[in-house]
Amino acid sequence: MTFEPLYSLSGLCVGALVGITGVGGGSLMTPLLVLLFGVHPATAVGTDLLYAAITKTAGTAVHGMHGRVNWKIVGSLAVGSVPAALLMLWLLAGVDRKSIGVTNTITTALGWLLVMTAIMLVFRGPILQLARRAIGDRTPPRPATILALTVILGFLLGVLVTLTSVGAGALGVTILLILYPRLDVREIVGSDIVHAVPLTLIGGTGYWLIGEIDWPMLSALLIGSIPGIIIGSLLAPKLHERTIRIVLAATLAVVAGKLLT
């Protein structure tokens, strides 16, 4: 395989959007590789998982230095997500990943997760309000119940992220905000990013071991995405983030439609 500059350009664009909106690169990168470049879904997911592990490491350092990480939440999520990721990798290693059935499973799951991501981008606020209104003045769940629900959420994220490379961002953060309404949003986001690093690293390493990593493509994506994230972060304060989120959600919905049909 040879170096492909278009991968770097794609990495630049995706990195810029991540820097502006905070939306996980998996929601953008994996469908882009599958639909635009014709990369097999399993290879796209595996490569994107390692890509995410590398790019999120920098975010982990930033949030850690600013004390925006709740390590209890990170640990609870990992208790569920790590076994789930290993289970999914074991299942994937035992099947023909080039078969129509496996390809359809990955693309269908990816499509529906993109639909959910688009909904969360636009309606996260109203969804959180409805959830908190539904809970109302009821007795708050016991700490043990919240802990168990966090572990279950981790297991769900482990399955979804390992299968599609999508889910830890929009879905995970929204549910954590419902489970932990008293915590600062920045602490929830920071904890979610820190948890995503070992999860994506385990997933990416597993895909590497079963031969589903395209290393030249990964290098090209990183060359473009790192300056892209920096550019996006600098542009973010000057742009109308809400408008960008709506446009991005509409784009994700169209992409999801193509994957599902």
ZAGUNU-186319 format. One record per atom (N, C-alpha, C): x, y, z; residue in three letters. Coordinates in steps of 0.2 Angstrom, whole numbers, padded with zeros to 4 digits, always signed. Atoms other than C-alpha are relative to their C-alpha. Layout:
REM residues N
XYZALA/...
//
This chain:
REM residues 261
+0004-0006+0000MET/+0000+0000+0000MET/+0004+0006+0000MET/-0004-0006+0001THR/+0006+0018-0004THR/-0004+0005+0004THR/+0003-0005-0004PHE/+0003+0034+0005PHE/-0006+0004-0004PHE/+0005-0003+0004GLU/-0014+0042+0000GLU/-0002+0007+0003GLU/+0001-0006-0003PRO/-0015+0061+0002PRO/-0007+0002+0002PRO/+0007-0001-0001LEU/-0034+0061+0001LEU/-0002-0002+0007LEU/+0001+0002-0007TYR/-0034+0052+0018TYR/+0002+0005+0005TYR/-0002-0006-0005SER/-0024+0066+0026SER/-0005+0006-0001SER/+0005-0006+0001LEU/-0036+0079+0018LEU/-0007-0002+0004LEU/+0006+0002-0004SER/-0051+0069+0026SER/+0002+0000+0007SER/-0001-0001-0007GLY/-0042+0068+0042GLY/+0000+0007+0003GLY/+0000-0007-0002LEU/-0039+0087+0042LEU/-0008+0002+0001LEU/+0007-0002-0001CYS/-0058+0090+0039CYS/-0004-0003+0006CYS/+0003+0003-0006VAL/-0064+0077+0052VAL/+0003+0003+0006VAL/-0003-0003-0005GLY/-0051+0084+0064GLY/-0003+0007+0002GLY/+0002-0007-0001ALA/-0057+0102+0062ALA/-0007+0000+0003ALA/+0007+0001-0003LEU/-0076+0096+0065LEU/+0000-0002+0007LEU/+0000+0002-0007VAL/-0071+0087+0080VAL/+0003+0006+0005VAL/-0002-0005-0004GLY/-0062+0102+0087GLY/-0005+0006+0001GLY/+0006-0005+0000ILE/-0077+0113+0083ILE/-0006-0002+0004ILE/+0006+0003-0003THR/-0091+0102+0089THR/+0001-0005+0006THR/-0001+0005-0006GLY/-0083+0089+0101GLY/-0003-0006-0002GLY/+0003+0007+0002VAL/-0092+0075+0091VAL/+0006-0004-0001VAL/-0006+0005+0001GLY/-0081+0059+0091GLY/+0001-0001-0007GLY/-0002+0001+0006GLY/-0071+0056+0076GLY/-0003-0006-0004GLY/+0003+0006+0003GLY/-0079+0039+0074GLY/-0006+0001-0004GLY/+0007-0002+0004SER/-0096+0046+0069SER/+0001+0003-0007SER/-0002-0003+0006LEU/-0087+0055+0055LEU/+0005-0005-0004LEU/-0005+0003+0004MET/-0072+0045+0050MET/-0002-0007-0003MET/+0001+0007+0002THR/-0078+0027+0049THR/-0005+0000-0006THR/+0004+0000+0006PRO/-0093+0031+0037PRO/+0003+0003-0006PRO/-0003-0003+0006LEU/-0082+0042+0027LEU/+0005-0005-0003LEU/-0005+0005+0002LEU/-0069+0028+0025LEU/-0004-0006-0004LEU/+0004+0006+0003VAL/-0083+0015+0020VAL/-0003+0003-0006VAL/+0004-0002+0005LEU/-0094+0026+0009LEU/+0005+0004-0006LEU/-0004-0004+0004LEU/-0081+0038+0001LEU/+0006-0004-0003LEU/-0006+0003+0002PHE/-0065+0027+0000PHE/-0001-0008-0002PHE/+0002+0007+0001GLY/-0074+0010-0001GLY/+0004-0005+0004GLY/-0003+0004-0005VAL/-0064+0003+0014VAL/-0005-0005+0003VAL/+0004+0005-0003HIS/-0071-0013+0021HIS/-0002+0002+0007HIS/+0002-0002-0006PRO/-0081-0010+0036PRO/+0004-0002+0006PRO/-0004+0003-0006ALA/-0071-0021+0048ALA/+0007+0004+0000ALA/-0007-0003+0000THR/-0054-0013+0042THR/-0001+0008+0002THR/+0001-0007-0002ALA/-0062+0005+0044ALA/-0001+0000+0007ALA/+0001+0000-0007VAL/-0068+0001+0061VAL/+0006-0001+0004VAL/-0007+0001-0004GLY/-0051-0006+0067GLY/+0005+0005-0001GLY/-0005-0006+0001THR/-0041+0008+0059THR/-0002+0006+0004THR/+0003-0006-0004ASP/-0053+0021+0067ASP/+0001-0001+0007ASP/-0001+0001-0007LEU/-0051+0013+0084LEU/+0007+0002+0002LEU/-0007-0002-0002LEU/-0032+0015+0084LEU/+0001+0008-0001LEU/+0000-0007+0001TYR/-0034+0032+0077TYR/-0003+0004+0006TYR/+0003-0003-0006ALA/-0046+0037+0091ALA/+0004-0001+0006ALA/-0004+0001-0006ALA/-0035+0030+0104ALA/+0006+0005+0000ALA/-0006-0004+0001ILE/-0020+0040+0098ILE/-0003+0008+0001ILE/+0002-0007+0000THR/-0030+0057+0096THR/-0003+0001+0007THR/+0003-0001-0006LYS/-0040+0055+0112LYS/+0005+0000+0006LYS/-0005+0000-0005THR/-0024+0052+0122THR/+0002+0008+0002THR/-0001-0007-0001ALA/-0020+0071+0120ALA/-0006+0003+0004ALA/+0005-0003-0003GLY/-0037+0075+0126GLY/+0000-0002+0008GLY/+0000+0003-0006THR/-0035+0064+0141THR/+0005+0004+0005THR/-0005-0004-0003ALA/-0019+0073+0146ALA/-0003+0007+0002ALA/+0003-0006-0001VAL/-0028+0090+0145VAL/-0005+0000+0006VAL/+0005+0000-0005HIS/-0043+0085+0155HIS/+0003-0002+0007HIS/-0003+0002-0006GLY/-0032+0076+0168GLY/+0003+0006+0004GLY/-0003-0006-0003MET/-0022+0092+0171MET/-0004+0005+0003MET/+0005-0005-0003HIS/-0037+0102+0174HIS/-0005-0003+0005HIS/+0004+0003-0005GLY/-0045+0090+0186GLY/-0007-0002-0002GLY/+0007+0001+0002ARG/-0060+0086+0175ARG/-0002-0007-0001ARG/+0002+0007+0001VAL/-0060+0067+0177VAL/-0002-0003+0006VAL/+0003+0004-0006ASN/-0071+0057+0189ASN/+0003-0007-0001ASN/-0003+0007+0001TRP/-0060+0041+0191TRP/-0005-0005+0002TRP/+0004+0005-0002LYS/-0074+0032+0199LYS/-0005-0002-0006LYS/+0004+0001+0006ILE/-0085+0034+0184ILE/+0004-0004-0006ILE/-0004+0004+0005VAL/-0071+0029+0172VAL/+0001-0007+0002VAL/-0001+0007-0003GLY/-0067+0014+0183GLY/-0006-0005-0001GLY/+0007+0003+0001SER/-0086+0009+0183SER/-0001-0002-0007SER/+0001+0001+0007LEU/-0087+0011+0164LEU/+0004-0006-0002LEU/-0005+0005+0003ALA/-0071+0001+0161ALA/-0002-0007+0003ALA/+0002+0007-0002VAL/-0078-0014+0172VAL/-0004-0003-0005VAL/+0004+0003+0005GLY/-0091-0016+0159GLY/+0002+0000-0007GLY/-0002-0001+0007SER/-0083-0010+0143SER/+0006-0005-0002SER/-0006+0004+0002VAL/-0067-0020+0144VAL/-0002-0007-0002VAL/+0003+0006+0002PRO/-0075-0037+0145PRO/-0004-0001-0006PRO/+0004-0001+0006ALA/-0087-0032+0132ALA/+0004+0000-0006ALA/-0004-0001+0006ALA/-0074-0027+0120ALA/+0004-0006-0001ALA/-0004+0006+0001LEU/-0064-0043+0123LEU/-0005-0005-0003LEU/+0005+0005+0002LEU/-0080-0053+0120LEU/-0001+0001-0008LEU/+0002-0002+0007MET/-0084-0044+0104MET/+0006-0002-0005MET/-0006+0002+0004LEU/-0066-0046+0097LEU/+0001-0008+0000LEU/+0000+0008+0001TRP/-0067-0065+0101TRP/-0005-0002-0005TRP/+0005+0002+0005LEU/-0083-0066+0091LEU/+0002+0002-0007LEU/-0002-0002+0006LEU/-0076-0056+0077LEU/+0006-0004-0003LEU/-0006+0004+0002ALA/-0060-0067+0077ALA/-0002-0007-0003ALA/+0002+0006+0002GLY/-0070-0082+0074GLY/-0005-0001-0006GLY/+0005+0000+0006VAL/-0081-0077+0059VAL/+0004+0003-0006VAL/-0003-0002+0006ASP/-0077-0073+0041ASP/-0003+0008-0001ASP/+0002-0007+0000ARG/-0077-0054+0042ARG/-0001+0003-0007ARG/+0002-0002+0007LYS/-0078-0052+0023LYS/-0006-0002-0002LYS/+0006+0003+0002SER/-0094-0061+0023SER/-0006+0005-0001SER/+0005-0005+0000ILE/-0110-0052+0018ILE/-0004+0001+0006ILE/+0003+0000-0007GLY/-0118-0056+0035GLY/+0004+0005+0005GLY/-0004-0004-0005VAL/-0104-0048+0045VAL/+0000+0007-0003VAL/+0000-0007+0003THR/-0103-0033+0033THR/-0006+0003+0001THR/+0006-0003-0001ASN/-0121-0030+0034ASN/-0002+0002+0008ASN/+0001-0001-0007THR/-0121-0032+0053THR/+0003+0007+0002THR/-0004-0006-0002ILE/-0107-0019+0055ILE/-0003+0007-0003ILE/+0003-0006+0004THR/-0115-0006+0042THR/-0007+0002+0003THR/+0006-0001-0003THR/-0132-0008+0050THR/+0000+0003+0007THR/-0001-0003-0006ALA/-0127-0005+0067ALA/+0003+0007+0000ALA/-0003-0006+0000LEU/-0116+0009+0062LEU/-0005+0006-0003LEU/+0006-0004+0003GLY/-0131+0017+0052GLY/-0004+0002+0006GLY/+0004-0002-0005TRP/-0142+0017+0067TRP/+0003+0004+0006TRP/-0004-0004-0005LEU/-0129+0023+0079LEU/+0001+0008-0003LEU/+0000-0007+0003LEU/-0127+0038+0067LEU/-0006+0004+0001LEU/+0006-0003-0001VAL/-0145+0041+0068VAL/-0001+0003+0007VAL/+0000-0002-0007MET/-0144+0041+0087MET/+0004+0006+0001MET/-0005-0006-0001THR/-0129+0053+0086THR/-0003+0006-0002THR/+0003-0006+0003ALA/-0138+0065+0075ALA/-0006+0003+0005ALA/+0005-0002-0005ILE/-0153+0065+0087ILE/+0003+0004+0006ILE/-0003-0002-0006MET/-0142+0068+0102MET/+0003+0007-0002MET/-0003-0007+0001LEU/-0133+0083+0093LEU/-0005+0005+0000LEU/+0005-0005+0001VAL/-0149+0092+0090VAL/-0004+0001+0006VAL/+0005+0000-0006PHE/-0160+0087+0105PHE/+0003-0002+0006PHE/-0003+0002-0006ARG/-0148+0083+0119ARG/-0004+0004+0006ARG/+0003-0004-0005GLY/-0155+0097+0129GLY/-0007-0002+0002GLY/+0007+0002-0002PRO/-0174+0093+0128PRO/+0000-0008+0002PRO/+0000+0007-0002ILE/-0170+0074+0130ILE/+0002+0000+0008ILE/-0002+0000-0007LEU/-0161+0078+0147LEU/-0005+0003+0004LEU/+0005-0003-0004GLN/-0175+0089+0152GLN/-0006-0005+0001GLN/+0006+0005-0001LEU/-0188+0076+0149LEU/+0002-0006+0005LEU/-0003+0005-0005ALA/-0177+0063+0158ALA/-0001+0002+0007ALA/+0000-0003-0007ARG/-0175+0074+0173ARG/-0007+0001+0003ARG/+0007-0002-0002ARG/-0194+0079+0173ARG/-0003-0007+0002ARG/+0004+0007-0001ALA/-0199+0060+0172ALA/+0003-0002+0007ALA/-0002+0002-0007ILE/-0188+0057+0188ILE/-0003+0004+0005ILE/+0004-0005-0004GLY/-0195+0073+0196GLY/+0002-0001+0007GLY/-0002+0000-0007ASP/-0196+0072+0215ASP/+0000-0007+0003ASP/-0001+0007-0003ARG/-0194+0053+0216ARG/+0006+0000+0004ARG/-0006+0002-0004THR/-0182+0046+0228THR/+0006-0001-0005THR/-0005+0001+0004PRO/-0165+0047+0220PRO/+0003-0007+0000PRO/-0003+0007+0000PRO/-0157+0030+0215PRO/+0005+0000+0005PRO/-0005+0001-0005ARG/-0146+0023+0228ARG/+0007-0001-0004ARG/-0007+0000+0004PRO/-0127+0024+0224PRO/+0002-0007-0003PRO/-0001+0007+0002ALA/-0126+0005+0222ALA/-0004-0001-0007ALA/+0004+0001+0007THR/-0140+0006+0208THR/+0004+0004-0005THR/-0003-0004+0005ILE/-0131+0021+0199ILE/+0007-0004-0002ILE/-0006+0003+0002LEU/-0115+0011+0200LEU/-0001-0006-0005LEU/+0002+0005+0004ALA/-0123-0004+0193ALA/-0002+0002-0007ALA/+0002-0003+0006LEU/-0131+0006+0179LEU/+0006+0003-0004LEU/-0006-0003+0003THR/-0114+0014+0175THR/+0004-0006-0003THR/-0004+0005+0003VAL/-0106-0003+0173VAL/-0004-0003-0006VAL/+0004+0003+0005ILE/-0121-0009+0162ILE/+0001+0005-0007ILE/-0002-0005+0006LEU/-0118+0007+0151LEU/+0007-0001-0003LEU/-0006+0001+0003GLY/-0100+0003+0150GLY/+0000-0007-0004GLY/+0000+0006+0004PHE/-0104-0015+0144PHE/-0003+0002-0007PHE/+0004-0002+0006LEU/-0116-0007+0131LEU/+0005+0003-0005LEU/-0005-0004+0004LEU/-0102+0005+0125LEU/+0005-0004-0003LEU/-0006+0005+0002GLY/-0089-0009+0124GLY/-0002-0004-0006GLY/+0002+0004+0006VAL/-0100-0019+0112VAL/-0001+0005-0006VAL/+0001-0004+0006LEU/-0105-0004+0101LEU/+0006+0003-0003LEU/-0006-0003+0003VAL/-0088+0004+0100VAL/+0004-0005-0003VAL/-0004+0005+0004THR/-0079-0012+0096THR/-0003-0002-0006THR/+0004+0002+0006LEU/-0092-0016+0083LEU/+0000+0005-0005LEU/+0001-0005+0005THR/-0093+0001+0075THR/+0004+0006+0001THR/-0004-0006-0002SER/-0081+0013+0083SER/-0004+0006+0002SER/+0005-0005-0002VAL/-0096+0024+0087VAL/-0004-0001+0006VAL/+0005+0001-0006GLY/-0106+0027+0103GLY/+0002+0003+0006GLY/-0003-0003-0007ALA/-0094+0033+0117ALA/-0002+0007+0001ALA/+0001-0007+0000GLY/-0097+0051+0113GLY/-0007+0002+0002GLY/+0007-0003+0000ALA/-0115+0057+0110ALA/-0004-0005+0005ALA/+0004+0005-0004LEU/-0123+0041+0118LEU/+0002+0000+0007LEU/-0003+0001-0006GLY/-0112+0039+0132GLY/+0000+0006+0005GLY/+0000-0006-0004VAL/-0111+0057+0138VAL/-0007+0002+0002VAL/+0007-0001-0002THR/-0130+0059+0137THR/-0003-0004+0006THR/+0003+0004-0005ILE/-0134+0044+0148ILE/+0004+0002+0007ILE/-0004-0002-0006LEU/-0120+0049+0160LEU/-0003+0006+0003LEU/+0003-0006-0003LEU/-0128+0066+0162LEU/-0007-0001+0003LEU/+0006+0002-0003ILE/-0144+0058+0166ILE/+0001-0004+0007ILE/-0002+0004-0006LEU/-0136+0046+0179LEU/+0003+0005+0005LEU/-0004-0004-0005TYR/-0125+0060+0187TYR/-0002+0007-0001TYR/+0003-0007+0001PRO/-0136+0076+0186PRO/+0004+0006+0003PRO/-0003-0005-0004ARG/-0126+0085+0199ARG/+0007+0001-0002ARG/-0007-0001+0002LEU/-0109+0083+0191LEU/+0000+0006-0006LEU/-0001-0005+0005ASP/-0102+0097+0180ASP/+0001-0004-0007ASP/+0000+0003+0007VAL/-0104+0094+0161VAL/+0008-0002-0002VAL/-0007+0001+0002ARG/-0085+0096+0158ARG/+0003-0006+0004ARG/-0003+0006-0003GLU/-0081+0082+0171GLU/-0003-0006-0003GLU/+0003+0006+0004ILE/-0093+0070+0162ILE/+0003-0001-0006ILE/-0004+0001+0007VAL/-0085+0074+0145VAL/+0007-0002+0001VAL/-0007+0002-0002GLY/-0068+0072+0153GLY/+0001-0007+0001GLY/+0000+0007-0002SER/-0072+0056+0161SER/-0001-0005-0006SER/+0002+0004+0006ASP/-0080+0049+0145ASP/+0006+0000-0005ASP/-0006+0000+0004ILE/-0064+0054+0135ILE/+0005-0004+0002ILE/-0006+0004-0003VAL/-0052+0046+0147VAL/-0002-0007+0000VAL/+0002+0007+0001HIS/-0063+0030+0147HIS/+0001-0003-0007HIS/+0000+0002+0007ALA/-0063+0030+0128ALA/+0007-0002-0002ALA/-0007+0001+0002VAL/-0044+0029+0127VAL/+0002-0008+0001VAL/-0001+0007-0001PRO/-0042+0011+0135PRO/-0004-0004-0005PRO/+0005+0004+0004LEU/-0058+0005+0126LEU/+0002+0000-0007LEU/-0002+0000+0007THR/-0052+0011+0109THR/+0007-0004-0001THR/-0007+0003+0001LEU/-0034+0005+0112LEU/-0001-0008+0000LEU/+0001+0008-0001ILE/-0040-0013+0117ILE/-0004-0002-0007ILE/+0003+0002+0006GLY/-0052-0013+0102GLY/+0005+0000-0006GLY/-0005+0000+0005GLY/-0039-0007+0090GLY/+0005-0005+0000GLY/-0005+0006+0000THR/-0026-0019+0096THR/-0003-0006-0002THR/+0003+0006+0002GLY/-0038-0033+0094GLY/-0001-0001-0007GLY/+0001+0000+0007TYR/-0042-0028+0076TYR/+0007-0001-0003TYR/-0007+0001+0003TRP/-0023-0027+0073TRP/+0002-0008+0000TRP/-0002+0007-0001LEU/-0021-0045+0080LEU/-0004-0004-0005LEU/+0004+0004+0005ILE/-0035-0051+0068ILE/+0001+0002-0007ILE/-0002-0002+0007GLY/-0027-0042+0053GLY/-0005+0005-0003GLY/+0004-0005+0003GLU/-0039-0028+0051GLU/+0002+0007+0001GLU/-0003-0007+0000ILE/-0028-0012+0052ILE/+0004+0001-0006ILE/-0003-0003+0006ASP/-0023-0002+0037ASP/+0005+0005+0003ASP/-0005-0005-0003TRP/-0006+0006+0044TRP/+0001+0006-0004TRP/-0001-0006+0004PRO/-0003+0018+0029PRO/-0006+0004+0000PRO/+0006-0004-0001MET/-0021+0024+0030MET/+0000+0003+0007MET/+0000-0002-0007LEU/-0019+0026+0049LEU/+0005+0006+0000LEU/-0005-0006+0000SER/-0003+0037+0047SER/-0003+0006-0004SER/+0002-0005+0004ALA/-0011+0047+0033ALA/-0005+0004+0004ALA/+0005-0003-0004LEU/-0026+0051+0044LEU/+0002+0004+0006LEU/-0003-0004-0006LEU/-0016+0056+0059LEU/+0004+0006-0003LEU/-0004-0006+0003ILE/-0005+0068+0048ILE/-0005+0005-0001ILE/+0005-0005+0002GLY/-0021+0077+0043GLY/-0004+0002+0006GLY/+0004-0002-0005SER/-0031+0076+0059SER/+0003+0004+0006SER/-0003-0004-0006ILE/-0019+0083+0072ILE/+0000+0007-0001ILE/+0000-0007+0001PRO/-0017+0100+0064PRO/-0008+0002-0001PRO/+0007-0002+0000GLY/-0036+0099+0060GLY/-0003+0001+0006GLY/+0003-0001-0007ILE/-0041+0097+0078ILE/+0003+0007+0003ILE/-0002-0006-0002ILE/-0030+0112+0082ILE/-0003+0006-0003ILE/+0003-0006+0004ILE/-0037+0123+0068ILE/-0008+0000+0003ILE/+0007-0001-0002GLY/-0055+0118+0074GLY/-0001+0003+0007GLY/+0001-0003-0007SER/-0052+0122+0092SER/+0001+0007+0000SER/-0001-0007+0000LEU/-0045+0139+0087LEU/-0006+0003-0003LEU/+0005-0003+0004LEU/-0060+0142+0075LEU/-0007+0000+0005LEU/+0006+0001-0004ALA/-0073+0136+0088ALA/-0003+0006+0003ALA/+0003-0006-0003PRO/-0075+0152+0098PRO/-0003+0005-0005PRO/+0002-0005+0005LYS/-0078+0162+0082LYS/-0006-0002-0004LYS/+0006+0002+0004LEU/-0092+0151+0074LEU/-0006-0002+0004LEU/+0006+0001-0003HIS/-0110+0148+0078HIS/+0000-0008+0001HIS/+0000+0008-0001GLU/-0108+0130+0086GLU/-0007-0003-0001GLU/+0007+0003+0001ARG/-0127+0127+0086ARG/-0001-0002-0007ARG/+0001+0001+0007THR/-0128+0129+0068THR/+0004-0005-0003THR/-0005+0006+0003ILE/-0113+0118+0064ILE/-0003-0007+0002ILE/+0003+0006-0002ARG/-0121+0105+0075ARG/-0006-0003-0004ARG/+0006+0002+0004ILE/-0137+0105+0065ILE/+0002-0002-0007ILE/-0003+0002+0006VAL/-0128+0104+0049VAL/+0003-0007+0000VAL/-0004+0006-0001LEU/-0117+0090+0055LEU/-0005-0006+0001LEU/+0005+0005-0002ALA/-0133+0081+0062ALA/-0003-0002-0007ALA/+0003+0002+0006ALA/-0141+0082+0045ALA/+0004-0004-0005ALA/-0004+0004+0004THR/-0126+0076+0036THR/+0001-0007+0003THR/+0000+0007-0003LEU/-0125+0061+0048LEU/-0006-0004-0001LEU/+0006+0003+0002ALA/-0143+0057+0045ALA/+0000-0002-0007ALA/+0000+0002+0007VAL/-0140+0057+0026VAL/+0005-0006-0001VAL/-0004+0005+0001VAL/-0125+0046+0028VAL/-0003-0007+0003VAL/+0004+0006-0003ALA/-0135+0034+0040ALA/-0005-0003-0005ALA/+0005+0002+0004GLY/-0148+0033+0027GLY/+0003-0004-0006GLY/-0004+0004+0005LYS/-0135+0027+0014LYS/+0002-0006+0002LYS/-0002+0006-0003LEU/-0128+0014+0026LEU/-0005-0005+0001LEU/+0006+0005-0001LEU/-0145+0007+0030LEU/-0003-0002-0006LEU/+0004+0002+0006THR/-0151+0006+0012THR/+0005-0003-0005THR/
//
